């Protein structure tokens, strides 16, 4: 059975050289069940997204595809909306044969609609690191709604590690989840199960004081990803008022919504939201889909935080209604409970959240 490694085990991997850092570790870089990855000193603008495949290294393809090398040192550079970039990361790996990795954008990255994926040498899938992988790591970065300023050391994605112990399923079945919910409530309302915990969208007028979501504006100033609490919401987002519990998603627009359920991730588990389920509608939800152990656990131990949903409709307009199924959480076991849970350190920006934009905006 594979299980997610804890912060203590990640730090041990750094000490042993299985995770190699080209610069001293940053404060809060090791999260309860993941490692923040940092951009290196340069980026390449490329014409299109790519995967190297089993036979090639990323550097070989960059030699053929790159047409603009950009320095990220000092004050960094602006990555333009709609363009693709490949950035070598400050972290590299020398994993053992029983350890694999899986990456996803950080929560703040997803809420800014920055499309970010991990690439490895000889990789034929994004965001996956094969067991025993030794080599560099690269981030593919494509801002979709806002142009952004980044620099060496900026953190856009994170990597979690899974250790293989004994044969068996890595994720919890619906029967497992029902039993876990009886012992430690996973949501504050009815538990809906469908290969994971199903979440419903909140579009009720009373849920968040009359505003049920935000839609990214088309033309805005640049956002510096390392500036916290620096930007006015109305300069970048349109507030969406409640309208009879219904919202029409326009194709190509980017929305921030929230779940009706409040969540709690127990200490011995981590969760990931499935990015898209075609059976519930032609839209993608939650680019940054990883929930650390302890996320949402309130002072009384019960569910206290909503899932923020990063939503984009595909080819056709789509009507969402209050309470409609919009995503599902898949739970995995931890090898051990982390030393500090999410919300117990100064870098837990979204503990207890409701409908909340990224940490870059002044939240009133």
C-alpha positions in Angstrom: 0.0 0.0 0.0 1.4 3.4 -0.9 0.9 6.3 1.6 1.8 10.0 1.7 5.0 10.9 3.4 4.9 13.5 6.3 6.9 16.6 6.8 9.3 14.8 9.1 10.0 12.2 6.4 10.5 15.0 3.7 13.0 16.7 5.9 14.8 13.4 6.4 14.9 13.0 2.6 16.6 16.5 2.3 19.2 15.5 4.9 19.9 12.2 3.1 20.3 13.9 -0.3 17.2 12.3 -1.9 15.9 15.9 -2.2 18.6 18.2 -3.4 18.3 22.0 -2.9 20.3 24.4 -5.0 19.7 27.1 -2.4 19.1 27.0 1.4 15.5 25.9 2.3 13.0 28.8 2.6 10.9 29.4 5.6 7.8 27.2 5.5 8.9 25.3 2.4 8.2 22.0 3.9 4.4 21.7 4.5 2.7 19.0 6.6 2.6 16.6 3.6 4.4 18.3 0.7 7.4 20.3 -0.4 7.1 23.7 -2.0 9.1 23.9 -5.2 11.0 27.1 -6.1 11.7 28.7 -9.5 15.3 28.9 -10.6 17.2 31.8 -12.0 16.0 31.7 -15.6 13.0 30.8 -17.7 12.4 29.9 -21.3 9.4 31.1 -23.2 8.3 28.2 -25.5 5.8 28.1 -28.3 3.8 25.1 -26.9 3.4 22.8 -24.0 5.3 19.5 -24.3 6.4 16.2 -22.7 9.8 14.7 -23.3 8.7 11.1 -23.4 10.7 8.1 -22.2 13.6 8.6 -24.5 14.5 12.3 -24.0 15.5 14.9 -21.5 13.7 18.2 -21.0 16.9 20.1 -22.0 17.0 18.4 -25.4 13.5 19.7 -26.2 14.2 23.2 -24.8 17.1 23.5 -27.3 14.6 23.0 -30.1 11.6 24.8 -28.8 12.9 27.8 -26.8 12.9 31.2 -28.4 13.3 33.6 -25.5 15.5 33.1 -22.4 14.4 35.3 -19.5 16.4 36.1 -16.3 14.4 35.7 -13.1 17.2 37.0 -10.9 16.8 40.2 -8.8 13.4 41.7 -9.3 12.4 38.9 -11.7 10.4 39.2 -14.9 6.8 39.4 -16.0 5.3 36.2 -17.4 2.6 37.3 -19.9 -0.9 36.0 -19.9 -1.5 33.3 -22.5 2.2 32.4 -23.0 4.0 29.2 -22.1 7.2 29.1 -20.1 9.5 26.4 -18.8 11.5 27.1 -15.6 14.2 24.8 -14.1 13.5 24.5 -10.4 15.9 24.9 -7.5 15.0 21.4 -6.3 16.2 18.1 -7.9 15.7 14.5 -6.8 17.5 11.2 -6.3 14.6 9.0 -5.1 14.8 5.5 -3.9 13.0 2.8 -5.8 10.0 2.7 -3.4 9.3 6.5 -3.5 7.3 8.3 -6.1 6.2 11.9 -6.4 3.0 13.8 -7.5 2.8 17.6 -8.0 0.1 20.2 -8.1 -0.1 24.0 -8.1 -0.2 25.7 -4.7 -3.5 27.0 -3.6 -2.5 30.6 -4.3 -1.3 29.7 -7.8 -4.6 28.0 -8.7 -6.6 31.0 -7.4 -4.6 33.3 -9.7 -5.4 31.0 -12.6 -1.7 30.2 -13.3 -1.6 26.9 -15.1 1.4 25.1 -13.6 2.6 21.6 -14.2 5.7 19.6 -13.2 7.9 18.0 -15.9 10.8 15.5 -15.4 13.4 14.1 -17.7 12.1 11.0 -19.5 8.6 11.8 -18.3 5.4 10.9 -20.3 2.9 12.4 -17.8 2.7 15.8 -16.2 2.9 16.2 -12.5 4.2 12.6 -11.9 7.7 11.6 -10.7 8.5 8.0 -11.3 9.8 5.8 -8.4 13.6 6.0 -8.3 13.7 9.2 -10.4 17.1 10.9 -10.3 17.4 14.3 -12.1 16.2 17.9 -12.4 12.7 19.2 -12.1 11.0 21.8 -14.3 7.8 23.8 -14.0 5.7 24.6 -17.0 4.0 27.9 -16.3 1.2 29.6 -18.2 -0.7 32.5 -16.7 -4.3 32.3 -18.0 -6.1 35.3 -16.5 -3.5 37.7 -15.2 0.1 38.5 -16.3 2.3 37.8 -13.2 5.7 38.9 -12.0 7.9 36.0 -10.6 11.5 35.7 -9.5 14.0 33.2 -8.5 12.6 31.5 -5.3 8.9 32.1 -6.1 6.8 29.1 -5.2 4.1 28.1 -7.7 3.8 24.4 -7.2 4.3 21.7 -4.6 5.4 18.1 -4.6 4.2 15.3 -2.3 5.8 11.9 -2.0 4.3 8.5 -1.7 6.1 5.5 -0.2 5.3 2.0 -1.2 5.0 -0.3 1.8 2.7 -3.3 1.1 0.4 -4.2 -1.8 -3.0 -2.6 -1.7 -5.1 0.4 -2.6 -3.6 3.8 -1.9 -6.9 5.6 -1.6 -9.9 5.1 0.8 -13.0 3.4 -0.6 -16.4 4.8 0.0 -16.9 2.3 2.7 -13.7 3.4 4.4 -14.8 7.0 4.1 -18.2 6.3 5.7 -16.5 4.6 8.6 -14.0 7.5 9.0 -16.8 10.0 8.9 -18.5 8.2 11.7 -15.4 8.5 13.8 -14.3 12.0 12.7 -16.7 14.1 10.6 -15.3 14.9 7.2 -18.1 17.4 6.3 -20.6 19.4 8.4 -23.6 18.1 6.5 -24.8 15.0 4.7 -22.0 12.8 3.5 -22.4 12.2 -0.3 -20.0 9.5 -1.7 -19.1 8.6 -5.3 -15.6 7.3 -5.4 -14.7 10.0 -2.9 -16.5 12.7 -0.9 -18.8 14.7 -3.2 -18.9 18.5 -2.7 -21.8 20.8 -3.7 -21.5 24.4 -4.8 -22.8 27.2 -2.6 -24.8 29.8 -4.6 -27.3 30.8 -1.9 -27.8 34.5 -1.2 -27.2 34.0 2.6 -24.0 32.0 2.2 -21.5 34.8 1.9 -23.4 38.0 2.4 -24.9 38.3 -1.1 -21.7 37.7 -3.1 -21.5 34.0 -4.3 -18.3 34.2 -6.3 -15.8 36.2 -8.3 -15.0 36.3 -12.0 -11.6 37.3 -13.3 -11.5 40.6 -15.3 -10.1 40.5 -18.8 -7.7 43.4 -18.7 -5.8 44.2 -15.5 -2.4 45.2 -14.1 0.4 42.7 -13.4 0.2 40.7 -10.1 3.5 40.1 -8.2 3.1 36.5 -6.8 5.4 37.4 -3.9 3.4 40.4 -2.7 0.9 39.5 0.0 -2.2 41.6 0.7 -1.2 44.2 -1.8 -4.1 44.3 -4.4 -7.6 45.6 -4.3 -10.2 42.9 -5.2 -12.2 45.2 -7.5 -9.2 46.0 -9.7 -9.0 42.3 -10.8 -12.3 40.6 -10.1 -16.0 41.1 -10.7 -18.1 40.3 -7.7 -21.0 37.9 -8.6 -24.2 38.6 -6.7 -26.6 35.8 -5.8 -29.4 35.4 -8.4 -32.0 32.8 -7.4 -29.3 30.3 -6.5 -28.1 30.1 -10.1 -24.9 31.1 -12.0 -24.2 30.7 -15.7 -20.6 29.9 -16.5 -19.4 31.5 -19.7 -16.9 29.6 -21.8 -13.3 30.6 -21.1 -14.1 32.7 -18.1 -12.4 31.9 -14.7 -14.5 31.8 -11.5 -13.8 31.5 -7.8 -16.6 29.8 -6.0 -16.9 27.8 -2.7 -18.4 24.6 -1.5 -21.5 24.4 0.5 -19.9 21.9 2.8 -17.3 22.8 5.4 -14.4 20.3 5.5 -12.0 18.7 8.0 -9.0 16.6 6.9 -8.0 14.3 9.8 -4.4 14.2 10.9 -3.6 10.8 9.5 -5.0 11.6 6.0 -4.5 13.9 3.0 -7.0 14.6 0.3 -7.0 15.6 -3.4 -9.9 17.0 -5.4 -10.5 15.4 -8.8 -9.9 18.2 -11.3 -12.8 17.3 -13.6 -15.6 14.8 -13.8 -17.3 14.8 -17.2 -20.4 13.1 -15.6 -21.3 16.3 -13.7 -20.7 18.9 -16.4 -18.3 20.3 -18.9 -16.2 22.4 -16.6 -12.9 22.0 -14.7 -12.8 22.6 -10.9 -9.9 23.2 -8.6 -6.5 23.3 -10.3 -4.8 23.3 -6.9 -6.3 20.1 -5.6 -4.3 19.0 -2.6 -5.5 19.3 1.0 -3.0 18.9 3.8 -3.7 17.0 7.0 -5.4 19.3 9.5 -7.0 21.5 6.8 -10.3 22.8 8.0 -10.2 21.3 11.5 -11.8 23.8 13.8 -11.2 24.6 17.5 -13.7 21.9 18.4 -12.2 19.4 16.1 -15.0 19.6 13.6 -15.2 20.8 10.0 -14.7 24.6 9.7 -13.4 25.5 6.3 -15.0 25.4 2.8 -13.2 24.2 -0.3 -12.6 27.1 -2.6 -13.3 26.1 -6.2 -11.4 27.4 -9.2 -13.8 26.8 -12.1 -13.6 27.2 -15.8 -16.3 26.2 -18.3 -15.3 24.5 -21.5 -16.9 24.8 -24.9 -20.5 25.8 -23.9 -22.2 28.0 -21.3 -23.2 25.9 -18.3 -25.7 26.6 -15.6 -24.7 25.9 -12.0 -27.4 25.8 -9.3 -27.1 26.0 -5.6 -26.3 22.6 -4.1 -25.3 21.0 -7.4 -22.5 18.4 -7.2 -19.3 20.1 -8.4 -16.3 18.0 -7.4 -15.2 15.1 -5.2 -12.4 14.6 -2.7 -10.2 11.5 -2.8 -8.6 10.6 0.5 -5.2 8.9 1.0 -3.6 7.6 4.2 -0.5 9.3 5.6 2.4 7.1 6.7 2.3 9.1 9.9 0.7 12.2 11.3 2.8 15.3 10.5 4.6 17.0 13.4 2.5 20.2 12.7 -0.8 20.1 11.0 -2.1 22.7 8.5 -3.2 25.7 10.5 -0.6 25.3 13.2 2.1 27.4 11.5 2.3 31.0 10.3 2.1 29.9 6.6 -1.4 28.4 6.6 -3.2 31.2 4.7 -6.5 29.4 4.1 -7.4 27.7 7.4 -11.0 28.4 8.3 -11.7 30.0 4.9 -15.0 30.7 3.4 -15.2 32.3 -0.1 -11.7 33.6 -0.3 -9.5 34.8 -3.1 -5.7 34.3 -3.0 -3.6 35.8 -0.3 -2.4 38.5 -2.7 -5.7 40.5 -2.3 -6.9 42.7 0.5 -9.7 40.7 2.1 -12.3 42.7 4.0 
